[in-house]
Structure formats: C-alpha cells, structure tokens
Amino acid sequence: MSRTALVAVGGNSLVISNDRADVPNQWEAVRLTVNHLADMIERGWELIVTHGNGPQVGNNLRRMELSAHELYTLPLDLIVAHTQGSIGYMLQQALANELRRRGLRKNVVTVVTQVLVDADDPAFAHPSKPIGSFLTEEKARMFEQEGWQVVEDAGRGWRRVVASPQPLRIMEEPAIRDLINAGHVVIAVGGGGIPVIQNMAGELRELKGVYAVIDKDRASSLLATRLNVDLFLISTGVEQVAVHFNTPQQQNLARMTVRQAQTFMAEGHFAKGSMLPKIESVLAFVQQTGHRALITNPENIRRALDGQTGTWVE
C-alpha cells in the first residue's frame, strides 16, 4: 500500500476539557480533529484512523454507577464496543462531511474491532489499571459479583481494576485491509480494541470478551505493522517528545533513532503512564517494518509532515 498512514488519535483529543465534555462540545472537538485528518487525505494519504476512549469509558462507568439501582449494568467489553461505535460514528460523519466540503470523494467506514489477547497473559494475574470512580465497599462488592475485580485504594475508597494485556492479533484485520485496498478511509481499533480471548477447547475456537483494556497505541502499532503502512503517526497532547520533560533542562527532540530512543527509555525519561507506551509502540513498528513513525499534536500534523516540527523516529 503506497502512501498509507495509520493515525492514532488520543481519546482526550475528542474532549475539549473536563468541564466541557457534553455531546455538543464533543462534536466540536471531533470537527477540529478531522480537519487535520482531511489535510492528510487532501495531500494524497490513504488513512487508517484509530482512537482512544478513556474519558468516554469513564463517563459510561459513572453513568452506570448512578443508574445501577434502576438499570442493568454492562460488562467492560460491551462498554468498549459502545464507545467504539459512538466515537467511530462521530469521526466517520464529521470526516465524511469535511471531505465533501473539500470536493474529495472518499467513503469513511468504522469497523468495530476485536483484539485477541492471551488468557494466560501475566497482566490478568495482577490487574493494576484503575477505572471508574471511587466506591463504597458495599458497592464495590456488588460490582465484584458481576465479574469486576476491586481493590481498596489507600484509604480513599474502593475502585475497579482491570488488566492491560498485550495485543496479539487484530481479528478484523483482513476486512480492514480489504477496505483500505478499495480506497476507503477506515476507523478501527477504537480504545485499543475489544479484548477477547479464544476458547481452544472446541473446534470452533470461539471468541469471548474479557474484563481488560488494551493500550490504544500498542494495538495501533500492531495494526500498522501488520498492514505495513508507510507511516505510523501518534497524535497526542504535545508538539514534540522531550527529555527532562517539565524541567529547566527540557530538550525537545526533532528526531530519534531507535538506539537513541532505547537509551532515553533506559534513563527513565518517558513516564510509564503517558509517553512510554507511545515510544515503545513506535519503536516496535519502526523495528519490524523499517518505516518511519511520527509523534506530534493534532494542530501540528501538517507542519510535522513538512519536517518543521514533531518528533520523527527512524
């Protein structure tokens, strides 16, 4: 596939601010985001778009907590599926509208995507990613009966925790590949994908959803690698990757080799909960494909593609 890019959009890019997270403001944020995607398409790029869903999953969990006395609750795999559908719909509609305004004839489609994980992944033995709000012990035990794992958090209350296993296979990859080859823009692997395991006991090898979340950048890297795209672009909250971040010695990086990035990781420059998984994801892609990766924020994608900003990894 020539001139094909996978662009991973952060979930926070779809929310203007915490106090402006209602649906009208989400639409505003989405319209701003798709302008930058349309710029790439106008320049001749074929796109696969992935996205985060952290804020949206959190809101759905809170909504369930408030309504649990009257309505049934949802397991986490269905919550991820719901957010894939709703965010995908918003991106799909807004991007298609913007492309029509520019006179570009492109179909935009959303693929609700399952991602295979290993049922024996060590992450399941030590779930550590907290989700949702703090709970009383009584409410926590209620969620525990529904299949959630809960922990007490330093005297502040109880929270649900889930595993974050490694993605192994994008189950809808063949369909995504066919859609890209047919010239469509594809939105896929929302929120890292719906984590599923495979039942190996029977001949059908049935899939089953599990209580887990998959890192969006790692799943995006896997898909970008499998599709052998020309560019893997992570759109995030900073214009450039930096070492000595948020200190007087901060140094922004225009370029990194694989070896330099590995050195910076070993020196602890990248935070575990933010930049580190992004760096690990782009390194996996670059090492396995030999193609380049780019990290920048949405408003600087055009300038970064022109070599004026962003951090290129090669």
Order of alpha helices (4+ residues) and beta strands (2+ residues): beta-alpha-beta-alpha-alpha-beta-beta-beta-alpha-beta-beta-beta-alpha-beta-beta-beta-alpha-beta-beta-beta-beta-alpha-alpha-beta-alpha-beta
